[in-house]
Amino acid sequence: MAIRNGVYGLAVLAAVLAAAPPAAAQSYPNKPVRVLLGYTPGGAADGAMRPLAKVLEPLLGQPIVIEPRPGAAGAVAADVISKTAPDGYTLYLADSGPLTVAPHLTKVAYNGITSFTHLGSVCVLPSLLVAHPSVPATTVAELIALTKREPGKWSYGTSGIAGPHHMSGEYFKSFTGADLLHVPYKGGAPAMTDLIGGQVPLLFSSLGPAVGPVKTGRIRALAVTSAKRSAAFPDVPTLDELGLKGFESSAWFGLIGPAGMPAEVVNRLSQALLKAGEDRGLQENYKAAGCDPDFANPARTLEKIKADLAKWAKVIKDANIKAE
């Protein structure tokens, strides 16, 4: 009888254990979560992660430790995270560059899709097409016609070769046939200074630095490159609205981890990320910085990565863009 009861007890215990959720789901996270950044403190990645961390910490019940790992325009951090233990305690707030642009320009030690667990997107950073007031074109249609009428005369500046604004500029050229020469700068600040001073007539720029000069009339905003109008410039139309149907060119931030993370941990993080996206304070913070909130689940994020990989492969090949 005792043996029979013992066997029955073991069977019950086994059933209970089988029905219980996995340990990872029960306990994660039980220590601080580290999030790598691909750039130095003070930049756009830092500005996106710090307010996000404040919202995520109470949702996860653990501190978030931000750790810059700058180098190779975010590719160094991407390489590090691809080789990290997939336990959910080391993540990376990645921008789209190292995942969708860098693989077409240089040999990287990771695959933008299969080397990572994509937890969700956070916000998008469109480019703003701005002109010096001396440019005799007040609309995008007039600008395109002007460059074709005077080939070799017009140029546009950006913050650097193969950056998101360079991609926007070359995509614009391929989409419209506009005749424009790219003038790369070592950063957005000197590019904006030269645009205001009239040394370069056009600029594909980040939104934040353009707010003041546009409001004061020192430069003129023609269009944004995102699929929807930006909160920072609600009166400026998208290129799609202006007749370039399907045009969309935006950098973005997303949260990723190494490949092979447990499904329970992925669900915990992706749901927390979507919940954080509902926070009004975080939304307003992002809008003010020119990074429009775009919190998406892993499936939609992965679709965007695949689409961007194909898009930028063609643009880079057609424009013969080479890494610096």
Secondary structure, 3 states (H helix, E strand, C coil): CHHHHHHHHHHHHHHHHHHCCCHHHHHCCCCCEEEEECCCCCCHHHHHHHHHHHHHHHHHCCCEEEEECCCHHHHHHHHHHHCCCCCCCEEEEEEHHHHHHHHHHCCCCCCCCCCEEEEEEEEEEECEEEECCCCCCCCHHHHHHHHHHCCCCCEEEECCCCCHHHHHHHHHHHHHCCCCEEEECCCHHHHHHHHHHCCCCEEEECCHHHHHHHHCCCCEEEEECCCCCCCCCCCCCECCCCCCCCCCCEEEEEEEEECCCCHHHHHHHHHHHHHHCCCHHHHHHHHHCCCEEEEECHHHHHHHHHHHHHHHHHHHHHHCCCCC
